[in-house]
Amino acid sequence: MFNTDYKIHALGLLLSADCLSERYHPLIGYRDALISGLADLGCKTKNDAAALSDEELRGIGLRDDATVRLLRRFFTIYDPSPAKFREIDKLTSNEDERAAYRELYCLPGVKFVRARLYFLSGFRT
């Protein structure tokens, strides 16, 4: 399985309108407070932050429980589904191709058709 435990400073990029569906746009205004607040709490990675209590997350500036729940969902939106990887085994013909597709599937929003287009264009990672 691939490491999807990105570093906290990546929130600067991930919490932007270009990277998010509208559902997560309310988090954009918290971006700077989250990065500095999570770092102050000793969080280096997404998994460190996800392990914090709701109270700790509210303590770094999230206004209510709904915003805390939204952040927790945000932490997992870039994690590939295990079902994606089972699909790869059915739709690929050799181990080199499987390895490339597994890596491409870790990109947000990439499913088999897009992974195939990337793969056929020469992208493997």
C-alpha positions as CSV (number, residue, x, y, z in Angstrom):
1,M,0.0,0.0,0.0
2,F,1.2,3.5,-0.7
3,N,1.9,6.1,1.9
4,T,-0.8,8.8,1.9
5,D,0.3,10.3,5.2
6,Y,1.2,13.7,3.7
7,K,3.1,16.4,5.7
8,I,1.1,19.1,7.5
9,H,2.6,21.9,5.4
10,A,0.9,20.2,2.3
11,L,-2.4,21.7,3.6
12,G,-1.2,24.9,2.1
13,L,-1.6,23.4,-1.3
14,L,-4.5,21.0,-0.6
15,L,-6.8,23.6,1.0
16,S,-7.3,25.7,-2.0
17,A,-10.3,26.2,-4.2
18,D,-8.5,24.5,-7.2
19,C,-8.0,21.3,-5.2
20,L,-11.3,20.9,-3.5
21,S,-14.9,20.3,-4.2
22,E,-17.2,23.0,-2.9
23,R,-18.2,20.8,0.0
24,Y,-14.7,21.5,1.5
25,H,-14.5,25.2,0.7
26,P,-15.4,26.2,4.3
27,L,-12.0,24.8,5.4
28,I,-10.0,27.2,3.1
29,G,-10.4,30.0,5.5
30,Y,-8.8,27.9,8.3
31,R,-5.7,26.9,6.2
32,D,-3.1,29.1,7.9
33,A,-4.5,28.5,11.4
34,L,-4.6,24.8,10.8
35,I,-1.0,24.6,9.5
36,S,0.4,26.6,12.4
37,G,-1.9,25.2,15.1
38,L,-1.3,21.6,14.1
39,A,2.5,22.2,14.0
40,D,2.2,23.8,17.5
41,L,0.5,20.6,18.7
42,G,3.4,18.6,17.4
43,C,1.7,17.2,14.3
44,K,4.1,16.5,11.4
45,T,1.7,14.5,9.2
46,K,-2.0,14.0,8.4
47,N,-2.2,10.9,10.5
48,D,-0.8,12.9,13.5
49,A,-3.5,15.5,13.0
50,A,-6.3,12.9,12.5
51,A,-5.4,11.3,15.9
52,L,-6.1,14.6,17.7
53,S,-9.3,14.9,19.7
54,D,-12.2,17.0,18.6
55,E,-11.5,19.4,21.5
56,E,-7.8,19.8,20.3
57,L,-9.0,20.6,16.8
58,R,-11.5,23.1,18.1
59,G,-8.7,24.6,20.2
60,I,-6.7,25.5,17.0
61,G,-9.6,27.6,15.7
62,L,-12.2,25.4,14.2
63,R,-15.5,27.0,15.1
64,D,-17.8,24.0,15.8
65,D,-18.3,20.2,15.6
66,A,-19.5,20.4,12.0
67,T,-16.2,22.0,10.9
68,V,-14.2,19.4,12.9
69,R,-16.2,16.6,11.1
70,L,-15.5,18.3,7.8
71,L,-11.8,18.4,8.5
72,R,-11.8,14.7,9.5
73,R,-13.5,13.8,6.1
74,F,-11.0,16.0,4.3
75,F,-8.1,14.1,5.9
76,T,-9.3,11.0,4.0
77,I,-10.4,12.3,0.6
78,Y,-7.0,11.7,-0.9
79,D,-6.7,8.1,0.4
80,P,-7.3,5.5,-2.3
81,S,-10.0,3.0,-1.8
82,P,-9.0,-0.6,-1.4
83,A,-11.7,-1.4,-4.1
84,K,-9.6,0.6,-6.6
85,F,-6.7,-1.7,-6.1
86,R,-8.9,-4.8,-6.5
87,E,-10.1,-3.3,-9.8
88,I,-6.5,-3.0,-11.0
89,D,-5.9,-6.7,-10.6
90,K,-8.9,-7.5,-12.8
91,L,-8.1,-4.9,-15.5
92,T,-4.3,-5.2,-16.0
93,S,-2.3,-7.9,-17.7
94,N,1.1,-7.9,-16.0
95,E,2.9,-6.9,-12.8
96,D,4.7,-3.8,-14.2
97,E,1.4,-2.4,-15.5
98,R,-0.2,-3.2,-12.1
99,A,2.5,-1.3,-10.2
100,A,2.1,1.7,-12.4
101,Y,-1.7,1.7,-12.1
102,R,-1.5,1.4,-8.3
103,E,0.7,4.5,-8.2
104,L,-1.5,6.4,-10.6
105,Y,-4.6,5.4,-8.6
106,C,-3.2,7.3,-5.6
107,L,-3.8,10.6,-7.4
108,P,-7.0,12.2,-6.3
109,G,-10.0,11.6,-8.7
110,V,-8.1,9.0,-10.8
111,K,-10.0,5.9,-11.8
112,F,-9.2,3.3,-14.3
113,V,-10.0,5.3,-17.5
114,R,-7.8,8.2,-16.4
115,A,-5.1,6.0,-15.1
116,R,-5.1,4.2,-18.5
117,L,-4.8,7.5,-20.3
118,Y,-1.8,8.5,-18.1
119,F,-0.3,5.1,-18.5
120,L,-0.7,5.1,-22.3
121,S,0.9,8.6,-22.4
122,G,4.0,7.2,-20.7
123,F,3.3,8.1,-17.1
124,R,4.2,5.4,-14.5
125,T,4.5,7.5,-11.4
